[in-house]
């Protein structure tokens, strides 16, 4: 009778699987299931997203925005199930880039990875810029005021300092990253559930029926309930993605073909459950719903407001949990983007690919790629007055890259994939779930683009008016300014606008710019040429490995 498989034996089998896929094992394989799950959970980071974005849902859709959360979770679960099967077959750095190129063709794989890479960089920027936002709430400093370095304000100083530290952690080793990340996930889950239970038991001010209330927001100019709800969905759309990160850490996970798909599904399911309980508790804790909606419309922070209003100074403990979660979220997203850059560099599908494919011999990490992602993410901080706005375009890019990956996989399924089984398999449901993932993703991409397109009629003209107050005059905001603003409406460092720029929606502009620059690089560098030698089918899955 044979005994249980040791970690070393399993790691050797994992490395053999990588070699069968044409990949040389170089990264340190030390993550177990919990660490693999935790890095994906941290990328999603429910506490980070809900804290900063609940105001969007509340301002646009009233308490009824709550129902966008379960809808988004179910829609993204179709994508996660598809990705879980892919991660079981291909537990390699680069996740959707690798899956797309191996199951479709090198061109689709490149653009899937290229779009996802820049989306990751912009998301790192946006989340790093959230760190000083939470710090200012705790310590009371002004973001636009001079920092310890007088040449830059507090927003830039603390965001850049965050990026420097997360870059060092990502460069020094996956073990250090996993320790900090695991602590962050534990604090986030426990903190959210504890505060949710306290609010539900002791500070339950609203009936459950409030969850069906729109507060009349659909009666705003150009409004209707479907249109209002589609915009309110953006709160959840901006939060629930990144679960594929469990797959992209596959080369550093022991028993990756089993743990990576488990990590993907556990991350989205637990995020969905924790987020639903927490959002329910927050909405029911509002003492004055109309007042919270008005505060949200004036860009307030309803979660912080209601926790402080109900719990007093004890609420600062929650802000500390949020701060830790935002920091760990920055670290996890940078780690995932680093491994995508490493993977594309290893395939020479990235400018200076050999540099980014280098593995530090001491720490067994893609340190060069980690530094590059940190530097690239810092650049927008030095250019924009509102780097968080970049998350709008970045999120649309992520949904686009997910759609492209699912398209490539569906093409492979029509040709008989998977030819061999893996630990996680969808079986006869594979094609159905794949199609549902594409329908869902395509619908959400349309939702991103609706709000500045004449094709969709009056939807893009919806607006709401913030009443005059003692401190500010009345103002009117178009919903599109929250979800897909025009480029010429943005301001850059020092309050400088680009009003002279054509009125191009941010999402479409960002996507077009990335596609054009990627196409120039791809074809000028000759990456679109087919290899002269025919590729052999890899032994592990029976698929052709495209180098």
ABEGO torsion letter per residue (X at the ends): XBBBBBAAAAAAAAAAAAAAAGBBBABBBABBAAAAAAAAAAAAGAAAAAAAAAAAAAAAAEAAAAAAAAAAAAAAAAAAAAAAAAAAABBBBGEAAAAAAAABBAAAAAAAAAAAAAAAAAAAAAAAAAAAAAAAAAAGBBAABBBABAABBAAAAAAAAAAAAAAAAAAAEAAAAAAAAAAAAAAAAAAAAAAAAAAAAAABABBAAAAABAGGAAABBGBBAAAAAAAAAAAAAAABBGAAAAAAAAAABBGAAAAAAAAAAAAAAAAAAAAAAAAAAAAAABABAAAAAAAAAAGBBAAAAAAAAAAEAAAAAAAAAAAAAAAAAAAAAAAAAAAAAAAAAAAGABBGAAAAABBBAAAGBBAAAAAAAAAAAAAAAAABABAAAAAAAAAAAAAAAAAAAAAAAAAAAAAGOBABBBABBAEAAAAAAAAAAAAAAAAAAAAAAAAABAAAEAAAABBBBBBBBAABBBBBBBAAAAABBBAAABBBBGGBBAAABBBBBAAAAAAAAAAAAAAAAAAAAGAABBBABBBBBBAAAGBBBBX
